[in-house]
């Protein structure tokens, strides 16, 4: 039986690229997205994927999606927390609502998904969690969103907690920390890495596929991919 991976934010951009890469590697897929109509653009085998509504702002959406995945496939082998948002919040701009949105989508939603999926991931003996963080999880760079960086640092801590929660059951977790990816998330932001120097979604998707291919004995806590020369990361 094919291994089963859940991918949040799978309707476009990096999430869609991850779905494509994992499908090529023979994974069965459960794809969570706010607008399930986005799945119409994905070229995937209908017998090996499930599309389910997932709104990170809905506190009950995580358990509904996990339950639906377990019913459809009978197992969950991997969870890729990809869905995320960016709001410019620092000490001079951005609102409390913006900050709340960042924490809800970038931190609370992955936490809820991990909590709901954890029993299934432990049961396989080789469960995997990949949290799409950022180089902003590793340092703060002037000009970036303080609020966004805070949430990605929290996601990095959450990844470490998952490793402790499931290690003896074969569960492994990785914080994937890429530099700028050429998606809509940063398309119109001033001061970001020039387009020609950004990572492509397909490149990052292959990183995810590689991490998920590793055995329990080759655990990768963090996977960092810089697009620029960094002095700290």
Buried (B, 14 or more C-beta within 10 A) or exposed (E): EBBBBBBBBBBBBBBBBBBBBBBEBEBBBBBBBBEBEBBEEBEBEEEBBBBBBBBBEBEEBBBBBBEBBBEBBEBBBBBBBBBBBBBBBBEEEBEEEBBBBBBBBBBBBBBBBBEBBBBBBBBBEBBBBBBBBBBBBBEEBEEBBBBBBBBBBBBBEBBEEBBEBBEEBBBBBBBBBBBBBBBEBBEEBEEBBEEEEBBEBEBBBBBBBEBBEBEEEEBBEBBBBBBEEEEEB
